Amino acid sequence: MQDKILRKLFLGFIQIHILHHAKQEPFYGAWIIEELSEHGYDMSPGTLYPILHNMESSKLLESTEKTVEGRVRKYYSITIPGIEILNKAREKAYELFKEIKD
């Protein structure tokens, strides 16, 4: 049960990470998996891609395809609604951090 609760909480954190990086520059799936692993998240493509597709369906991300070394790669970038959500999430995360830091 504890794992389920942590997984649910971490999903929100992961989505904030994704929006943050998508705002900095477009990224592709394998790169964001590596980036998230540096923050302690163990993500597989089977876990990540449904999250990205859901965020794209929700209009938080948009994607473009580019051919890199003969392979088609999907790059994700943030949308205006994604920026608005990221800004609200930052405010709430900062408020939460101030409350629980001690």
N, C-alpha and C positions, 0 to 999 in steps of 0.2 A: 504494500500500500504506500509506503514511504517513497518508493521509487516512482510510482505513478504521480504523486504530488510534486516531487522534484522535477520530473519530466515536463509536467504542465507548466510549472514556473519557468523553467529554463527555456521552454519554447518561446515565451514572450521575450526573454533576454536575447535569444538567438535572432528573433525578428528585428529587434532594435539594432543589433550588430549589423544585420544585413542591410537595413535601411541606411545606417551610418556609412557603411562602405559604398553602397550604391550612390550615395550623395557625393562622395569623394571622387569616384570614377567608376565607369562600367566595369563589371567583373564577370567572370565565368565560374561555373559550378565548382570545378576542381580547385580553383584558387580560393574560393570562399570556404571550402572544406578545410583547406590547409590553414587559412587565417583563423577560423573558429577553433581549430585544434590547438592553436597557440594560446587560446583563452580557456582551455580545458574542456571544450566540447568535443565529444567523440561522435562525429557525424559520418554516416555512410551516404552514398548517392541515393540510395533507396529511401532515406529519411529526408535528405535535403531537397531533392527535386520536387516532391509534393508540396513542401513549404514554399518554394519559389513559385511554383505554378499557382498555388493558392493566393500568394501575395500579388501575382500578376493578374489573376482573375478579379481580385479586389481593387485593382487599379493603383496599387502602391508601387509596383514595379512595372517596367515595360522592357521588352527584349528585342534585340536585333541579332541577326545571324551574320557571322563573318567567317570567311574561309581562312584558316591559319594552317600553313604547312600541309595544304591539301585536305584538311578536315574542317567540317563546318562546326563552328563553336557558337553557342548562344551566350550573348552578353546581356547582363541585366543592369538597368539604370533606374534611378528613382524618378517618380512622377511628382507633379505638384501636390496631389493629395498625399503622397508618400512623405513629402517634406513636411506637410502640415502635421501628419501623424507623428513623425519623428520629433518635431519640436514639442508637441504635447507630451510625448513619452519622456523626453529629456527633462521637462519641467517636473513631471511626476516622479521620475527616478531620482532627481536631485532632492526633491522634497522628502522622499522615502529615505534616502541616504542620510540626510540631516537628522531624521528622527531615530534611525536605528544604529548610527555609527558608534555609539557608546555602548 
